[in-house]
Amino acid sequence: MRKSELLAALNDDLWSRFVATYAALDSDGFLDLYSPDLVRAGGPGREILGYSPYADGIRDWFANLRARGSTARIEFRFSERIATEDLASERGAFRIVATNVDGDQRIFYGGFHTFARHIDGRWRYSPQDPGIYHHGSVTADIAAAKAAGLCTSSKVF
């Protein structure tokens, strides 16, 4: 499979669904993107979690946003995308726009490094690199990619 086909499959199976389920506050659809052996590190609490506690946190957070009438949108820009037919590593930056019921917005930026496996005919996020995720800041490699024009030219969503 060509690189362009692999990246298109990753976009379809993961990134498009990530953006859509995030915006819809669809915790079940969102969590379906992850494999049960997920290791998630970083985030606002700077903690390391397995699938179950991560899933509980997502369910609670999405329910809280919905109850308050708030929304959240996320966008991604990639600085590196490496994929084979069954493994992928992707790095980049994200932007979250959170809007409360009154229309007030807060914007958050951060970096990510995800790993994915092609499991049962589709891509799913699997254990993450615990060293790259920095919520609220853009790491040096993301800043360098932006300066080189990689993040701007590779915006996917």
N, C-alpha and C positions, 0 to 999 in steps of 0.2 A: 504494500500500500504506500502511495506517495505521501510526503509530508503534508501537503495541502489537504489530502483526504483525511489523514489522522487528525489534523487540527480542526477540520470541519466536524468530525465525529465528536471530538472533545467539546467543541462549542455547542453542538446539538444535545449531547448527553449530559453535560455538566453546566457550562457557563450560562447558556440561555435559560435553562431550568432554574439555576441558582438565582438569577436576576428576577425571573417571573415569580418563583415561590416566595422569595424574600419580599417583594413588593406586595404580594397577596397575603402576606403573613400566614402562609400555608405551612405550618410546622411539619405535618406528615410528608408532604411533597418535598420539602427542604431536606428533611432528615433521610429521605430515600436516596439522596445523592451520595450518602456516606456508607462505607463498608462497616460491618459490625466490629472490626478490629481497629477502628479509628483511634488515633492518639492525637489530641488537639492541644496545642500549647500556645500560650500567649494570651491575647485578648486584653480587655480592660482590667481584669483581675490578675493578669500575669500568673496563670495557673496551668497545670497540665491535667487533662481529663481524658478518660476513656469515653466510649460511645454513650453509655447510659447517663452519666452525669451531664455530658454535653447536651444530649437530647432533652433532658429535664430542663436545663437552662434555656434552651431554644424555645421549648413549649411555653415556659413561664414568660419569657421575654415577649414573644409574639402575642400571647394572650393579654399581657399587660398593655402593649401598644394598642391592640384592638379595643380593649376596655376603655382606654383614655381617648379613643378617636384619633390616634396618631398614625402616621405612616412612615415608612422608611424605604428609600431607594438606594440601590448600590450600583456603581459602575466600576469596571476594571480596565486597566491598561497593563499590557504585558511587556516585560523587559527581556524575558527568556522563555522559550517554549521548546522543550525537548521531548520527543515521543517516539516510542517503538510501537509495534502492533499490540503490546499488552501492558506497557508501562509509560507513565508520563510524569514529567516534572515541569512545573510552571511557576514563574516568579513575576511579580509586578507590584502595582500599586492599586489601591482601591479608594473610592470616594463614596461616603454615605451621606445622604441628605435626609435628615429626620425632620418631619413636620408635625407640629402639634395641632390640636383641634382648632386653635385660634389662627393657624397659618404661620406661626413663628417657626423659623427653620434654624437648625444647627447642622453644621457640616463637619464631618470627621474624615481624616485621611489616614492611611496606613499602608504598610507593605505586607505582602503575603508570599509564601512559598508552599505550594501544594504538591502532593504526590497522588497519582491516581493509577488504578489498575483496571484493565478491561476484564470484567467478571460477568459471566453468564450473558454474554452478548452485548454488554453496555459498559460504559466507563463509570467508575465510582471513586470518590475520594477515599484514600486509604491513609495510613499513618503519615503525619506531617512532620516536617523538619522543625524541631522546637526552637531553633535559633534565629529564625528570620522574621517572624511575625512581630511587628511593632505597631500597636494600635495608637493612633494619634500622632505619629511622626512618619516621615519618609526616610528610610534608611539610605545610607551612602550609595549602595548599588542602584537603588531606584532613582536617586537624584542624578547619578552618573548616566543612567539610561535616558532620563528625561533630557539632560543636557545634550546627549547625543542624538536626540530626536526619536529614540526608540519608543518611548511611552506614547508620545503624541501620535505617531504614525501607526501604531499598532492597537489603537483603541478598538475594542471589539463591541462593547455594549455601552 
